[in-house]
């Protein structure tokens, strides 16, 4: 890509799987984790390895990984992707600590709401799951603004959208 289009200034990785990847933690096994690991853990690490050297050489660049709330908050019956996204979250936070002084930003955004006009939102509609207090709807433009703020301000490495409510 860089050979044809020029340098990559920002890479955003936001994986999505059409299959239901949530299982109760008690039912989670190594085979299920292994089937999800490429998409939710290995691919973002490989993305970093592809873009990081040129970003470090330029002294500027950003990589953001977008995942779900279960990477941050244990949610009953929603294991599977969560542990893998949590591993990726840890990797990105550690990476940022290592490369920030080289002008490169690494961060994560965790979406804890259905996204308007998304496949996930349509699946909730089809299943009769109401959007409301328990599942507030978020607009794609709001998520884009959060990513923009992460890469331009660089004052947060890890963010949940919408913010978690304090008990």
N, C-alpha and C positions, 0 to 999 in steps of 0.2 A: 504494500500500500504506500509506504513512504517513498519507494522508488518511482511510483507513478504520480502520486498526489502531493508529495512533500511531507514535512514532519507532522507527526501526530502530537497535537498539543494537549488534548484531553481524550481519555478513553473511559467510557461508562459501560459497565457490564451489569446487565439486569436480566438474569436468567428467568425463564418461564418454562414450565412443563405442563402439558395438557393432562397428564394423568394425575390422579389424586395421590399425593405423596404424603399425606398426613396419616399417621397411625398412632394408637396409644403407645406410650413409651414401653409398657410391658410387652407389647407385641413386636417391637422393633428388633430386628436381628441384623447380623452382619451382611447378609445378602441384600437386604433392602437398602442399607447404608451404601453398600458398594455400588448398587445400581444408580444411586443419586450422586455419588461423590464426584464423578466427572463433571457434571453440570454445575454443581453448587460449590465445589472446593477446588478441584484440579484445574478447571478451565480458567478461573480468575487468576490463579497463580501463574499459569502459562501466559495469560494476557500480559501480566506484569513483566514477565521475563522477555516478552516480545517488544514492549514499548519502553521499558525503564532505561536501558543503556543509552538510547538517544536523548531521552529527557534529561538524564544526569549530565550527559556531555554538553547539552545546551544550557543547563542550569535552570530549566523551567519545564513544567508539565504537570499533569494531574491524572490520577486514576481513581475512579469512584465505583464501588460495587454496591448495587442496590439489592436488598433482600427483604425478607418479611420480619414481622415482629417476633416470631418464635426464635429468632437468633439471640434476642435480648431478654425476652420474658418467657419463662416456661409456661406453656399453655397446654392443659390436659387434652389428650387425644390429638394433639397436633405435633407429634414428634416425627422424625424422619428428616425433613429438610432442616429443621431448627438446629440440631447438633452440627450439621455440616456448615450451615451458614454461620454458626457461632465460631467454628474453626476459622472460616474465612474472615470473619470480623476480627478475630485475634490477629491473624496474619496481617491484615491491612493496617491495624493500629500499630503493630510492631514495625511494619514497613515504613509508616509515616515517621515514626520516631527515628528511624535510620536515615531517611532521605530528605527530611524537611530542610535540614541545613545545606542541602545541595540544590535547593530551589524546586524540589518536586513534592507534590502533595499526594497523599493517599488517604482515602476516607471511605466511610460507609454510610448509607442511608437505609433505614428500615421502615417499611411502609406497614402501618397498622390499621389500614382502612381499605375498603373496596375503592377501586379507581373507576371513576365515571367512564362509561363507554368502553370498558375493558372486557376481555373474555371472562375474567373472574367475576365481575359484576353481573354479566349475563348469566353465568352459572348460578349465582346466588338468586337471581330473579327466577330462573327456571326451577330452582329448588324451593321457591317460596320463602326464602330468608329475607325478612324485612330490613330495609335500610333505615337507620334511626339512631337512637342513643347508643345502642350496643355496637352498631356498625356505621359510624358516620361516613358519608360519601366524601371522597377527595377528588379534586379535579387534576387532570394531567398537568395543566399549566402550573399549578401550585408545586407539584413535584419537580418540574423543570426549574422553577425559581429556586427551590431548595438546593438542587444540584449546582446551579449557577453560583449561589451564595457560598456553598462549600468550596468551590474551586477558586473563586475570586477573593473571598475574605480569608479563607484558610484559618479560621479561628476555632473550628470544631473538627474533630476527626470522625466522630460518630454521632448520628442524629436519628431520632425516631420522629416520624411524621404520621399523623398529628402527634404532638407531644403527649407523653404519658401523663395521666391524671394522678396527682399525688393523693394518697389516702389520708 
